[in-house]
Amino acid sequence: MSDGFEPRSVHRGRFRPFASFLVSLRFLTRLPAPFLKTVDPPRLKDAMEMFPVVGLIVGAITAGALILGDVLGLPALFCALLALGAGLLVTGAFHEDGLADVADGFGGGATHDERLAIMRDSRIGAFGTLALVIVIPARAALLAALLALPPAAIVALLAGAAAFSRALMVDLLSTTRPARTSGLSVLAGQPSRRTGFAAIAIGGLAAGLAASVYLSWEVAILSLVAALLALGTLRSLAMRKIGSQTGDVCGAGQVLSETAMLAVFAAAISFS
């Protein structure tokens, strides 16, 4: 995988959004990334500013499945599970796997080294299973609540939440050193503060505008704050448990921050 992300020196350091988008698309999803080799791909850490753009696509696909189920007259919970399934297929459950590993490691390990070893184990344990059993139905319930909105609002809100939650992954990587000398986080590389800021700006703008237009500016601010609090809480826990971040922590951060935003949206709908 690493060879595919190494740039040729002729383009090193240049801003090439299309090439960066293709690298990010290949890393974060299972969607085809055409022309990847012909555009001379940049290093992954230099392409991460496009993570929120990929999030927009994942969120839009999830929203499309949710709306399709509703158009077919299916029960709201089934529509929500259909949408979650579509999102998991697109990403390969990339982030949910990280959440399960973090839950197993932080819940089952007694020491720094034990936690990292458990997180690296591909088998899922009791804590990881419980985390998914709690989070997946919770997300389904929140998605079902969005069906009270027009289709355009559903697409915009889910795309915005998916974008900002992936931007927060870049921020975590840019501000926190990796806990290991190998692994996905190390392979991805540490993005610059400029890259992290660019990702936050893109994701925050997308999420903020969507919530402001279809709900209210107060809800937009609350949703962004909720996502930041979710990630900040996880980062604080990770610093205590393993002293830093891993790829699993980043994946867990995406799931939890996006779920926090969906909770704000659902609450706003119920009070409107």
N, C-alpha and C positions, 0 to 999 in steps of 0.2 A: 504493500500500500504506500509506503513512504516514497518509493521511487516515482510513483505517479504524481506526487505533489512537488517534486523538486523542479524549480524553474531553471530556464536557461539564462545565462547572465545578461543577455541582450535586453531582457525586460525586467530585470531585478529592480524592485523599488517603485515601478511605475504603477499608477492606478488604472486597472483594467477591470471594470465592473463585470463585464460579461464572463471573462475568464474566471474571476473570483467567484461569481455566481455558480458556474459549472462545478468548480472544485467543492464549494459548499454543498451543492445539491448532491454530489456523489457521496460526500462524507455523511450527511445527515439523513439521507433517504435511500430508498431502493429504486427511485425513479431513474430512467435513463438520462445520462448526461452526454449528449452528442457533441461532437467537435472538441472534446476535452483535450485530446493530444494535439490537435491542429492549432489550438489557440495558445499553446505553450503555457501550461498552467502554472500559476504562482504557488509559492509555499502555502500550506494550509493556514498557518498562523497569519499570513498576510491577506488571506481571502475571507477571514472570519467576519469582516464588516458586512458580508452578504448573508450571514446566518439569518438575520431577521427577514430578508427577502425570501429565503427558502421557507421560513416559517409562514409567511403570507400564503404560499402555495399549499402547504400542509393544512393550514387552517381553513382555506377555501375548499379543499377537497373534503375535509371533515364536515364542514357546513353543507356542502352539496349532498353528502350522504344523508345528513339529518333532514334536510328539506325534501329530498326524494322520498324518504320513508313517510314523511308527513303527507306529501301529495298522494301517495298510494293508500292513504287512510290507515296506516299501521298505528298501533298504540304508541304513545309518546315514549315510554321506556324502551320499547323495541327500536324506535327511531334513534334514540340516543345511543343504544348499544351498537346499532348498525354504523353510526357515525364514528364511535370509538374504534370499531373494528376496521373501518376504512383508514383511519389515522394510523392504527397499529400496522396495517399492511404497508402503508407508504413508508413508514419509518423503520419497519422491522422491529418494533417494540424497543428501539434503541434506548430511549430515555427511561422507560418503565423497567427495563433490565437493570439500569443503574440504580433506580429507587429500591428495587428488591435487594440488590447487593449491599447498598448502604444500610438498609434496615437490618440485614443479617449481620453485617460487620459491626455496626455500632451497638446492636442489641445483644449479640452473642459473644463478642470478643472482650477479654478482660484487660488486654494490654494493647499498646500501639501496634506491635508486630502481629499479634493474633487478629486484630481487626482488619489489617491490610491483607492478611492471608485469607481470611474468610471472604472478603470482598472480591478477591481474585478467583475464588473457587466458582466454577460455572454452575454448581448445584445450588438450588434454592432451598433455604431453610425455613423454619417456622416464622421468624420475624419478617422475612421477605414475603412469604405467603400472606401473612396478616396485613402487611402494608398494601399489597395489591388488592386483597379482598376488601379493604376499607376504601382505598383511593378510587378504584375502578367504578364501583357502584355510586360513590359520591359524585364523580365526574359525570356519570350517566344521568343522575338526578338533576344536576346543574344544567346539562345540555337540554334535557327535557323541558326545563323551565324556559329556555330561550325560544321554544316553539310558539310562545305567545307573541313574538315579534314578527314583523314582515320578513320575508326571505332576504332582502337586501341587508337588513340590519343584522341578521344571523351571520351572513357571510362576512360582513365588515367586522363584527365583534370577535368572531372566532379567528379570523385572519389576524386581527390586531393583537389578540392575546397570544397567539402562537408566535407572532413576530417578536413581541417584547420579551417573552419568556426565553426565547433563543438568544436575544441580545444580551440578556443577563448572564447567560453561559459565557459569552465572550468577556463580559466585565469580570466575572469570577476568575477566568483564566488569566486575564491581563493583570489582575491585582494580587493574585495568590500563587505562590510557587507550588509546583507539584510535590506530592508526598513521596513519590517513588522516583527512581532513576530510569524506570522503564514503564511501559503501559500506554494506554490510549491518550492520556493527558500529555505525556511526554512526546508521543508521536505527533500530536496535533501542534505542539509548540506553544510558547507563550506569546500571545499577540501584544503589540505595543499599546500604550495607553491611548494613542490616537485611534488605533483600530477599535479598541473598546469603546471609546467615546462615539465614534462613527456608528457603531452597531446600536448603541443605546439611543442615539439621536434618531436613527431610522426606525427602530422598533417602537420607541416611545412616541414618535410622531404618528405612526400608523395606528397604534392602540389608542392614543389620546384623541385623535381626530374621530375615529370610529365611535368611541364611547360618547364624545361630546355631541356628535351629530345625531346619534340614534337614542341616546339616553339623556345625559346632561354633562356639563363640564365638571360638576361636583363628583359625579360617578366616575368620570374619566380620571380625575385626580386620585380618588379613593382606590380605584383599581390599580393604578400604577404604584401607589404607596403599599397596597396589600401585596403586590408581587415583590416589591423591594424588601418588605418585612419578611416574607416567606424565605427569600433567598438569604437575607441577612441572618435569620435564625438558623438556617441550615449551615451557613458558613461558620457561624460561631460554634455550633455543635461539632462541625468537622475539625475546627482548630483545637477543640478540647480533646476529641477522640483520636485523631490521627495527625494533628499538627499542621494540616494543610488540605489541599484538594486533590482529587483524582477524577478520572473521566466519569466514574460512577457518581461522584458527588455532583458533578456538572449536570448529568442526566437527571438525577433526583431533583436538583434545583429547577430544572425546566418544568418538570411535572408539577411540583408543588407551587411554583410561582404562577403557572398558568391556571391551576386549580383555584388559587386565591383570587385571581381576576374573574374567573367564571362565577365564583361565589358572590362577589360584589355585584356582577351583572344580574344574577338571579335574585339577589336581595332587592336590588333597585326595581326590578320588574314586579316583584311581589308587593312593593310599597307604592307603586304607581297607580 
